[in-house]
Amino acid sequence: MKSMNPATGEIIREYRDHSSKEVEQIIRQVHSTWLTWKETSFGSRSLLMMKAANILRENKEEYARLMTMEMGKIFRESMAEIEKCAWVCDFYAENAAKMLKDEVIETDASRSFVAFQPLGTILAVMPWNFPFWQVIRFASPALMAGNAAVLKHASNVPGCAIAIMEIFREAGFPEHLFRTLMIPAAGVEAVIANPFIVAATLTGSEAAGSQVASSAGKHLKKTVLELGGTDPFIVLADADLDAAVKAAVTARMINQGQSCIAAKRFIIEIPVIEQFETALKEAFETLRIGDPMDPETQVGPMARPDLVDEIEQQVNASIDAGAKLVTGGKRPDRPGCYYEPTILADVTKGMPVYLQETFGPVASLITARNEEDAIRIANDSDFGLGGCVWTRDLYRGEKIARKIETGAMFVNGMTKSDPRLPFGGIKKSGYGRELGVYGIREFVNVKTIWIGR
């Protein structure tokens, strides 16, 4: 397993994979630790989780630098990611006890209630695009609920995977409560089959989600899947166009466009389509491409060479099918995994950038005749993760948000995750929820207890 700097192509470090025997031993150690951990109090868990939050904040530059080196995220975004990780740790440290408090329900019993009890060891299969956040947003509620965890992280961010494990150890969590498995994707099925693994969660591609769900289903184990998205960014004729364009740049370009909830299909009403396209083009062409460690850089490299190949193929195939190249559309003349901020207009159904997830710095402009047409286009997707709508009429915005088939909709704001709110999708974007009270209750036994008279 290797970590490579996508800005230079240089190998940072090579890591040895765990053998199948080592994986089995690690899982046994985690399970043994869980048998004690599940009996600890919320107060004890909370103190440790707050310590983890402090460690993240105290060492955020170190962790941010590691993240940027391994997957190319610009440094200030890496710093913000670490801060968000600390936030979610604090959130569950402060709220887990009341979220999982026994829920009394009046019945014919002298007392009846629902208890929320930990399940055991959860397997987390996590992606490279937010290498700290994706893991911590799972681990903080899972551990606070009394579970244990093993992590199979993406193969290009092994340094991040090890660092996260060490954060929990340094915070004082039991040594084997959270372990990183250094294994290839092909080794995941055997981990799921292990009798000490009780459930699995995956954030990643549709194909990876299908494989994990299939393996878990065969062994009757629960899964939570957060997969891809073709998130709509709807701009109606009455929108504040300046605000919409400003948000559109961030919503599309954050993390070089490598985000499941990045805005991808920009659905614009006819009266403002030309104005929106012109303003977005001007904004994209001012973005500075460069070294992700440079504070002046606004667009860094993509995470791997094959990802650049894929986005380039999607763009070229869409142009061949009739899309108009507004700006970008090529690799800059420099080393590393870079691709120019790109806008395609006149995008129609059947083009790759309409149907597929575009995991890179490419915005697709789609014309909508009216509000109803915008809703139709937004729902014309196999995915349903997030989206947003821009209008000065908040009542109208809410009405439209209710009609869009996604797990989340934002009115006059870009789609984002927040520890206080549930996060997840429908259709081929997955199932189950992370974050909020719904997230911490995904991996617990929702147990009815009935006491007679």
C-alpha positions as CSV (number, residue, x, y, z in Angstrom):
1,M,0.0,0.0,0.0
2,K,1.4,3.4,-1.0
3,S,0.7,7.0,-0.4
4,M,1.5,9.4,-3.2
5,N,1.5,13.1,-3.4
6,P,-0.9,13.9,-6.2
7,A,0.6,17.4,-6.7
8,T,4.0,16.0,-7.6
9,G,3.5,12.3,-8.3
10,E,6.1,11.4,-5.7
11,I,5.7,8.4,-3.4
12,I,5.5,9.6,0.2
13,R,5.7,6.2,1.9
14,E,4.9,2.5,1.5
15,Y,3.0,0.5,4.1
16,R,2.8,-3.2,4.7
17,D,-0.6,-4.9,4.4
18,H,-1.9,-6.9,7.3
19,S,-2.1,-10.7,6.6
20,S,-5.4,-12.5,6.9
21,K,-4.1,-14.0,10.2
22,E,-3.3,-10.5,11.5
23,V,-6.7,-9.2,10.5
24,E,-8.4,-12.0,12.4
25,Q,-6.3,-11.4,15.4
26,I,-7.1,-7.6,15.4
27,I,-10.8,-8.2,15.1
28,R,-10.7,-10.6,18.1
29,Q,-8.8,-8.0,20.1
30,V,-11.4,-5.4,19.2
31,H,-14.3,-7.7,20.1
32,S,-12.6,-8.5,23.4
33,T,-12.2,-4.8,24.2
34,W,-15.8,-4.1,23.3
35,L,-17.1,-6.6,25.9
36,T,-15.7,-4.2,28.6
37,W,-16.3,-0.9,26.7
38,K,-20.1,-1.5,26.3
39,E,-20.4,-1.4,30.1
40,T,-18.7,2.0,30.5
41,S,-20.8,5.0,31.4
42,F,-21.7,7.8,29.0
43,G,-19.8,10.2,31.3
44,S,-16.6,8.2,30.9
45,R,-16.9,7.9,27.1
46,S,-17.7,11.7,26.9
47,L,-14.5,12.7,28.7
48,L,-12.4,10.6,26.2
49,M,-14.3,12.0,23.2
50,M,-13.7,15.5,24.3
51,K,-10.0,14.7,24.7
52,A,-10.0,13.4,21.1
53,A,-11.5,16.8,20.0
54,N,-8.8,18.6,21.8
55,I,-6.1,16.5,20.2
56,L,-7.5,17.2,16.8
57,R,-7.5,21.0,17.5
58,E,-4.0,21.0,19.0
59,N,-2.5,19.1,16.1
60,K,-4.7,20.4,13.3
61,E,-1.8,21.7,11.2
62,E,0.0,18.4,11.3
63,Y,-3.1,16.4,10.4
64,A,-4.1,18.9,7.7
65,R,-0.6,18.7,6.1
66,L,-0.8,14.9,6.1
67,M,-4.2,15.1,4.4
68,T,-3.0,17.6,1.8
69,M,0.1,15.5,1.0
70,E,-1.8,12.3,0.6
71,M,-4.9,13.3,-1.4
72,G,-4.3,16.9,-2.6
73,K,-6.9,18.9,-0.7
74,I,-5.8,22.6,-0.5
75,F,-4.4,23.2,3.0
76,R,-7.0,25.7,4.3
77,E,-9.7,23.2,3.4
78,S,-7.8,20.5,5.3
79,M,-7.5,22.7,8.3
80,A,-11.3,23.3,8.2
81,E,-11.9,19.6,7.9
82,I,-10.0,18.9,11.1
83,E,-11.9,21.6,12.9
84,K,-15.2,20.0,11.8
85,C,-14.0,16.6,13.1
86,A,-13.4,18.2,16.5
87,W,-16.9,19.7,16.4
88,V,-18.5,16.3,15.7
89,C,-16.6,14.8,18.6
90,D,-17.7,17.5,21.0
91,F,-21.3,17.3,19.7
92,Y,-21.6,13.6,20.5
93,A,-19.7,13.9,23.7
94,E,-22.3,16.4,24.8
95,N,-25.4,14.8,23.4
96,A,-25.0,11.1,23.2
97,A,-26.4,10.3,26.6
98,K,-29.7,12.2,26.0
99,M,-30.0,10.8,22.4
100,L,-29.8,7.2,23.7
101,K,-31.7,7.7,26.9
102,D,-34.5,5.2,27.5
103,E,-37.7,6.2,25.8
104,V,-40.7,5.6,28.0
105,I,-43.9,4.5,26.2
106,E,-47.2,4.0,28.0
107,T,-48.8,0.6,27.5
108,D,-50.7,-2.0,29.5
109,A,-47.4,-2.7,31.4
110,S,-46.5,-1.3,34.8
111,R,-43.5,0.1,32.9
112,S,-42.5,-0.2,29.2
113,F,-39.7,1.6,27.4
114,V,-37.3,1.4,24.5
115,A,-33.6,1.0,25.3
116,F,-30.8,1.8,22.9
117,Q,-27.9,-0.7,23.4
118,P,-24.6,-1.1,21.5
119,L,-24.3,-3.8,18.9
120,G,-20.6,-4.7,18.9
121,T,-17.8,-4.2,16.4
122,I,-18.7,-2.2,13.3
123,L,-16.7,-2.3,10.0
124,A,-16.2,1.2,8.4
125,V,-15.1,1.3,4.8
126,M,-14.2,4.9,4.1
127,P,-13.2,7.0,1.1
128,W,-10.2,9.3,0.4
129,N,-12.0,12.6,-0.4
130,F,-12.5,13.6,3.2
131,P,-10.1,11.3,4.9
132,F,-10.5,12.5,8.4
133,W,-14.1,13.7,8.4
134,Q,-15.7,10.6,6.9
135,V,-14.1,8.4,9.5
136,I,-14.6,10.7,12.6
137,R,-18.3,11.4,11.7
138,F,-18.9,7.6,11.9
139,A,-16.5,6.8,14.8
140,S,-17.6,9.5,17.3
141,P,-21.3,8.4,17.5
142,A,-20.4,4.7,17.2
143,L,-18.0,4.8,20.1
144,M,-20.2,7.0,22.2
145,A,-23.0,4.5,21.7
146,G,-20.8,1.8,23.2
147,N,-19.7,0.1,20.0
148,A,-16.2,-0.7,18.8
149,A,-14.8,-0.3,15.2
150,V,-12.4,-1.5,12.6
151,L,-11.5,0.8,9.7
152,K,-10.7,-0.1,6.2
153,H,-9.7,3.2,4.7
154,A,-9.0,4.1,1.1
155,S,-5.6,2.7,-0.1
156,N,-4.2,6.1,-1.0
157,V,-4.6,7.6,2.5
158,P,-3.0,5.1,4.8
159,G,-1.2,7.8,6.8
160,C,-4.5,9.4,7.6
161,A,-5.9,6.0,8.6
162,I,-3.1,5.4,11.1
163,A,-3.2,8.9,12.4
164,I,-6.9,8.6,13.3
165,M,-6.3,5.4,15.2
166,E,-3.5,7.0,17.1
167,I,-5.8,10.0,18.0
168,F,-8.2,7.8,19.8
169,R,-5.4,6.0,21.6
170,E,-3.8,9.2,22.7
171,A,-7.2,10.4,24.0
172,G,-7.3,7.4,26.3
173,F,-9.7,5.1,24.6
174,P,-8.8,1.4,25.0
175,E,-5.9,0.4,22.7
176,H,-8.0,-2.0,20.7
177,L,-11.3,-0.3,20.6
178,F,-10.7,1.3,17.2
179,R,-8.3,-0.3,14.9
180,T,-7.1,0.3,11.3
181,L,-6.9,-2.6,9.0
182,M,-4.3,-2.3,6.2
183,I,-6.0,-4.4,3.6
184,P,-7.0,-4.1,-0.1
185,A,-10.6,-3.8,-1.2
186,A,-10.6,-7.5,-2.0
187,G,-10.1,-8.2,1.7
188,V,-13.4,-6.5,2.8
189,E,-15.6,-9.5,2.2
190,A,-13.7,-11.7,4.6
191,V,-13.9,-9.0,7.3
192,I,-17.7,-8.8,6.9
193,A,-17.9,-12.6,7.1
194,N,-16.0,-12.6,10.4
195,P,-18.5,-13.5,13.2
196,F,-17.3,-10.7,15.5
197,I,-18.3,-8.1,12.9
198,V,-21.9,-7.2,13.5
199,A,-22.5,-4.4,10.9
200,A,-20.8,-2.3,8.3
201,T,-21.0,1.2,7.0
202,L,-19.5,2.4,3.7
203,T,-19.1,5.8,2.1
204,G,-18.0,5.5,-1.5
205,S,-19.1,4.5,-5.0
206,E,-22.2,2.8,-6.1
207,A,-20.2,-0.3,-7.1
208,A,-18.4,-0.5,-3.8
209,G,-21.7,0.0,-1.9
210,S,-23.4,-2.8,-3.9
211,Q,-20.5,-5.2,-3.1
212,V,-20.6,-4.4,0.7
213,A,-24.4,-4.6,0.9
214,S,-24.3,-8.0,-1.0
215,S,-21.7,-9.4,1.3
216,A,-23.4,-8.1,4.5
217,G,-26.8,-9.4,3.3
218,K,-25.4,-12.9,2.8
219,H,-24.4,-12.9,6.4
220,L,-27.5,-11.1,7.7
221,K,-25.6,-8.0,8.9
222,K,-26.9,-4.4,8.8
223,T,-25.4,-1.8,6.5
224,V,-25.5,2.0,6.2
225,L,-24.4,3.2,2.7
226,E,-23.6,6.8,1.6
227,L,-22.9,6.6,-2.0
228,G,-22.6,9.0,-5.0
229,G,-24.7,11.9,-6.1
230,T,-25.6,14.1,-9.0
231,D,-26.8,16.9,-6.8
232,P,-29.0,19.6,-8.4
233,F,-28.3,23.3,-7.9
234,I,-31.6,25.0,-9.0
235,V,-31.6,28.7,-9.8
236,L,-35.0,30.2,-10.4
237,A,-35.6,33.5,-12.3
238,D,-36.3,35.4,-9.0
239,A,-33.1,34.3,-7.3
240,D,-30.4,36.6,-5.9
241,L,-28.1,35.8,-8.8
242,D,-24.9,37.2,-7.2
243,A,-25.4,35.1,-4.1
244,A,-26.2,32.0,-6.2
245,V,-23.2,32.3,-8.4
246,K,-20.9,32.9,-5.4
247,A,-22.3,29.8,-3.7
248,A,-22.1,27.8,-7.0
249,V,-18.4,28.3,-7.2
250,T,-17.8,27.0,-3.7
251,A,-20.4,24.2,-4.1
252,R,-18.8,22.9,-7.2
253,M,-15.1,23.5,-6.6
254,I,-14.7,22.5,-2.9
255,N,-12.2,19.7,-2.6
256,Q,-11.5,20.1,-6.4
257,G,-15.1,19.0,-7.0
258,Q,-14.4,15.6,-5.4
259,S,-17.4,15.4,-3.0
260,C,-20.6,13.4,-3.1
261,I,-22.6,16.4,-2.1
262,A,-20.9,18.9,-4.4
263,A,-23.3,20.7,-6.7
264,K,-23.0,18.9,-10.1
265,R,-26.1,19.7,-12.2
266,F,-26.8,23.4,-12.4
267,I,-30.5,23.7,-13.4
268,I,-31.2,27.3,-14.4
269,E,-34.5,28.9,-15.5
270,I,-34.4,30.3,-19.0
271,P,-34.7,34.1,-18.1
272,V,-31.3,33.9,-16.2
273,I,-29.4,31.2,-17.9
274,E,-27.2,33.5,-20.0
275,Q,-26.4,35.8,-17.1
276,F,-25.6,32.9,-14.8
277,E,-23.4,31.2,-17.4
278,T,-21.4,34.5,-18.0
279,A,-20.9,35.1,-14.3
280,L,-19.9,31.6,-13.5
281,K,-17.4,31.6,-16.4
282,E,-15.8,34.8,-15.1
283,A,-15.6,33.3,-11.6
284,F,-14.1,30.0,-12.8
285,E,-11.5,31.7,-14.9
286,T,-10.2,33.7,-12.0
287,L,-9.5,30.6,-9.8
288,R,-5.9,30.0,-9.2
289,I,-4.5,26.5,-9.8
290,G,-1.4,25.6,-7.9
291,D,0.4,23.9,-5.0
292,P,-2.2,22.9,-2.4
293,M,0.1,24.0,0.4
294,D,0.2,27.5,-1.1
295,P,-2.3,29.8,0.7
296,E,-3.0,31.6,-2.6
297,T,-4.1,28.3,-4.3
298,Q,-7.8,27.9,-5.0
299,V,-7.7,24.7,-7.0
300,G,-5.3,21.9,-6.2
301,P,-4.8,18.5,-7.8
302,M,-7.2,15.7,-8.0
303,A,-6.4,12.8,-5.8
304,R,-5.2,10.2,-8.4
305,P,-4.3,10.0,-12.1
306,D,-7.1,7.7,-12.9
307,L,-9.6,10.2,-11.6
308,V,-8.3,12.8,-14.0
309,D,-8.6,10.3,-16.8
310,E,-12.2,9.6,-15.8
311,I,-13.4,13.2,-15.6
312,E,-11.6,14.0,-18.9
313,Q,-13.5,11.1,-20.6
314,Q,-16.8,12.3,-19.2
315,V,-16.2,15.9,-20.5
316,N,-15.0,14.8,-24.0
317,A,-17.9,12.4,-24.4
318,S,-20.4,15.0,-23.4
319,I,-18.9,17.5,-25.9
320,D,-19.1,14.9,-28.6
321,A,-22.8,14.5,-27.7
322,G,-23.5,18.2,-28.2
323,A,-22.5,20.0,-24.9
324,K,-20.9,23.4,-25.3
325,L,-17.5,23.9,-23.7
326,V,-17.7,27.3,-21.9
327,T,-14.3,27.2,-20.2
328,G,-11.6,24.7,-19.2
329,G,-11.8,21.2,-20.5
330,K,-8.2,20.2,-20.4
331,R,-5.2,19.4,-18.2
332,P,-3.0,22.4,-17.3
333,D,0.6,22.1,-18.5
334,R,2.2,21.2,-15.1
335,P,3.1,18.0,-13.2
336,G,0.6,16.3,-11.0
337,C,-3.1,15.3,-11.2
338,Y,-4.6,18.6,-12.2
339,Y,-7.6,19.4,-14.3
340,E,-8.9,22.9,-15.2
341,P,-12.2,24.2,-13.7
342,T,-14.6,23.4,-16.5
343,I,-18.1,24.5,-17.5
344,L,-20.3,22.7,-20.0
345,A,-23.5,24.3,-21.2
346,D,-26.4,23.0,-23.2
347,V,-26.2,19.8,-21.3
348,T,-29.1,17.4,-22.0
349,K,-30.3,14.0,-21.0
350,G,-28.1,11.1,-22.2
351,M,-24.8,13.0,-21.8
352,P,-22.4,11.5,-19.3
353,V,-22.3,14.8,-17.2
354,Y,-26.1,14.6,-17.0
355,L,-26.4,11.0,-16.0
356,Q,-23.2,10.2,-14.1
357,E,-21.6,11.5,-11.0
358,T,-18.8,13.9,-12.1
359,F,-16.2,13.7,-9.4
360,G,-14.0,16.6,-10.3
361,P,-14.1,20.4,-11.1
362,V,-16.8,20.3,-13.8
363,A,-20.1,22.2,-13.7
364,S,-22.9,21.1,-16.0
365,L,-25.5,23.8,-17.0
366,I,-29.0,22.5,-17.8
367,T,-31.8,24.9,-19.0
368,A,-35.2,24.6,-17.3
369,R,-38.3,26.1,-18.9
370,N,-40.0,26.9,-15.6
371,E,-40.3,25.7,-12.0
372,E,-42.0,22.5,-12.8
373,D,-39.4,21.7,-15.5
374,A,-36.6,22.3,-12.9
375,I,-38.2,19.9,-10.5
376,R,-38.6,17.3,-13.2
377,I,-34.9,17.6,-14.2
378,A,-33.7,17.5,-10.6
379,N,-35.6,14.3,-10.0
380,D,-34.5,12.8,-13.4
381,S,-31.6,10.9,-11.8
382,D,-30.8,7.5,-10.4
383,F,-29.2,9.3,-7.4
384,G,-30.8,11.2,-4.5
385,L,-28.2,12.6,-2.1
386,G,-28.6,16.3,-1.7
387,G,-29.4,19.5,-3.5
388,C,-30.4,23.2,-3.2
389,V,-32.7,25.7,-4.7
390,W,-32.3,29.5,-5.0
391,T,-35.2,31.9,-4.9
392,R,-36.2,35.1,-3.1
393,D,-39.5,33.5,-2.2
394,L,-38.8,31.3,0.8
395,Y,-42.2,29.7,0.8
396,R,-41.7,28.7,-2.8
397,G,-38.3,27.4,-2.0
398,E,-39.6,25.2,0.8
399,K,-42.4,23.9,-1.5
400,I,-39.9,22.9,-4.1
401,A,-37.5,21.4,-1.6
402,R,-40.2,19.0,-0.5
403,K,-40.7,17.8,-4.0
404,I,-37.1,17.0,-4.8
405,E,-36.2,13.3,-4.3
406,T,-33.1,13.6,-2.1
407,G,-32.0,13.0,1.4
408,A,-31.4,16.7,2.0
409,M,-32.4,20.0,0.3
410,F,-31.2,23.5,1.1
411,V,-33.0,26.7,0.2
412,N,-30.6,29.6,-0.6
413,G,-27.6,27.7,0.7
414,M,-25.2,25.1,-0.6
415,T,-25.6,21.5,0.5
416,K,-23.4,20.6,3.5
417,S,-23.2,18.2,6.4
418,D,-23.8,19.3,10.0
419,P,-23.5,17.1,13.1
420,R,-26.9,18.3,14.3
421,L,-28.7,17.2,11.2
422,P,-29.1,13.7,9.6
423,F,-27.1,13.1,6.5
424,G,-27.7,10.4,3.8
425,G,-29.5,9.7,0.6
426,I,-32.1,7.7,-1.3
427,K,-32.2,5.8,-4.6
428,K,-28.7,4.8,-5.6
429,S,-27.2,7.3,-3.2
430,G,-27.6,4.8,-0.5
431,Y,-29.7,4.3,2.7
432,G,-29.5,4.9,6.4
433,R,-28.3,8.1,8.0
434,E,-25.2,9.5,9.7
435,L,-25.0,12.4,12.1
436,G,-27.7,13.8,14.3
437,V,-29.8,11.6,16.6
438,Y,-30.7,9.4,13.6
439,G,-27.0,8.7,12.9
440,I,-26.2,7.5,16.5
441,R,-29.2,5.2,16.5
442,E,-28.2,3.4,13.3
443,F,-25.9,1.0,15.1
444,V,-27.7,0.2,18.3
445,N,-30.2,-2.4,19.3
446,V,-33.6,-0.6,19.6
447,K,-34.9,-2.9,22.3
448,T,-38.4,-3.0,23.7
449,I,-38.6,-3.8,27.5
450,W,-42.0,-4.5,28.9
451,I,-42.5,-5.0,32.7
452,G,-45.7,-6.5,34.0
453,R,-47.7,-5.6,37.1
